[in-house]
Amino acid sequence: MIKQLFRRSLITQPRLFTFSEYFKERDKAEIFEYYNNKFTDKRYIMYTQKWRNDLEKKAKRRARHQELERQRTLPVAQECKFIVHDQLKGIELPTSLKFAVCKIGSSQYKVVKDDQIITEFMEGLDINTTIELDQVLMVGAKDYTVLGRPFVENAKVLATVEQQTLSEKELIYKKKRRKRYQKSQGHRQKITILRINEVVHDVNDQLLNRAVALI
């Protein structure tokens, strides 16, 4: 009977354990001391100085590259060079069979009529839209070649936008041996598919007067 009453009293009596204010104040003092002394801790200074040095190096490198870009002088545009393959035979105009090397974004493409090329994604273009590519670096035909310095005068490439789509999926796999770490990820790049309609180049008298024979 006494054991049962004792057990009931243990069950029904309120819990007397509470977190002491002493421990709370001690934790506050430790946290305050940590934040005050961390700036003098050698390990903390070593780690913070390490990433600060990296940031300073990146900033200096960026400033140095910007200064070099400002000091760099772009080449002066010159007249394009007109080369005749056979001086005795001359050239036949108009010429339908022509190729061109045009610049789209950061890449160069050699194109002829009815070619299909895959380029970087070109924003703001709808399907079946006709565009002009005016950055032509070179134009070639059966009888002559025109070299642009940097671009060919009176030359352009007409193209039609066929698709605005994504490229084939490329798998990116990462693994660290003996670490139980492996990661697989897929990526599809935005691309634009163009169909070349025509390579346009006007050979005028001014260009013919600058003709140079092929050596």
Disulfide bonds with the S-S distance in Angstrom:
none
